[in-house]
Amino acid sequence: FKSNGPFKDQTMATFIFAGLAHPHSWDSTDRTVDFYDLKGVLENLFHGLRIHRVTFEKLDLPFYHPGRQAKIVCNGLELGSIGEVHPQLQRKFDIQERVIVAEINLQDLLSQMGKPNKMEPLPLYP
């Protein structure tokens, strides 16, 4: 994107969910993915990277479904966004099923990583 001068490149990670939430099984009903399926995956990712205090706050972008979108914030830094693709945009591209998208700035994400856990050897004697 262009920001008051030269173009600026950012490394982004994009997650796209569509279709059934679970494969066909005798013990579960068929349901399509929703906002909370992808939000759960992102929360697990943040936990694994030792990123804490992540919040999902209200957002109003035109290409996301109104009321089904959020910005991802950690320690006051906006990491990215998550939302369901707007129905008009889906119709334009003849997409019949719900599509959930998240986009995260990798440089900002990695800047929020916690320190790794320090491992200590077990004592030889109790």
N, C-alpha and C positions, 0 to 999 in steps of 0.2 A: 504494500500500500504506500501511498505517497503522503508524507506528513511534513508540510511546510518546507519543501525543498526536494532533495533526492528521494528516490524510492527506498523503502525500508523492507527488508526481508525478515520474516520471523519463522522459526521452526515450530510447527504446530503438530499435535497429535489429534486425529479425528476418529471418533467411535461412531459407528452407525448400526442401529438395531432395527430389524424389521422381521415380520413373520411370526411364527409361533414361539412362545416363551419356552416351551418344553417339547421335546420330541414326543411322538405318540407313545402313550403308555396306558396300561390297563388301570392304573391307580390315580391318574390325573386327568383333568378335563382340558380340552384344547382352549387356549386363550392366546391372544396376540400380545406382543411385548408392549410395555407402556413406559412412561417417563420414569417410574420408580425402579424398573428393572435396570436401566442404564445408570440411574443414580446410585443404586446399590453396588454396581460394578466399580464405579468411580470411588465410592467410599472405601471399598476394599483395596483399591489401588493406592489411595492416599494413606491408608493404614499401613500397607506394606512398605511404603516409602518413608514412613515415620513422619508424615505431615499431619499435624493436628490443628484444631481450631478452624476447620474448613466449614464455611457456611454457604448456603444456597439462598440467594436473595432475588427479589423481584426484578424482572427484566422486561423490556418492551421493544423487541425487535420485529420488523415487519415480516420476515421470512419464517418466523416461528408462530405456532398456534397461540392465540391470545390466552393467557392464563395457564399455559403449559410450557413455561420457559423460565429459566433462572440463570443468573450469573454465578460463577463459582469464585468465592472470595476466601483468601487466607491471610490473616494478619493485615487486613486493609488492602491487600494486593489482589486485583482481579486476575484470576488464572485463566478464565475462559467462560464458556457458556454451554448450556444444555437445554434442549427443547424438542418438542414435536414439530415436524415440518408443517407449515400452514396448509390447510386443505386446498386453497386456491392454487398454490404452487404444485401440490400433488396432482391436481386435475390437469394443470398445464403440461406436465410430463407424463400423464396417463398412468400414475401410480395408484393402485387400488388399495394397498394396505397402509397401515400406520407406519411412519418412519420416525425414529427418534435419533437425534444427532447430538453429539457433544464435541466440542473443540477446545483444546487446552494448549496454552503456550508452554512449550517444553522448557525454555530457559527460565521462565518465572516459576514453573513447577519445581525444577531442580534446585532453584535458589531457596525453596522453602523446606527442603529435606532436612530431617533431624539427623543428629549424629548416630552412627551405628552403635549397637549394643556392644559393650566391651565384654569379651569372654575371658573367664579366668579358669585355670585348670582346677580340677577337683583335688581336694587335699588327699595326700597318701594315707594319712591316719585320721581316724575319727576324733 
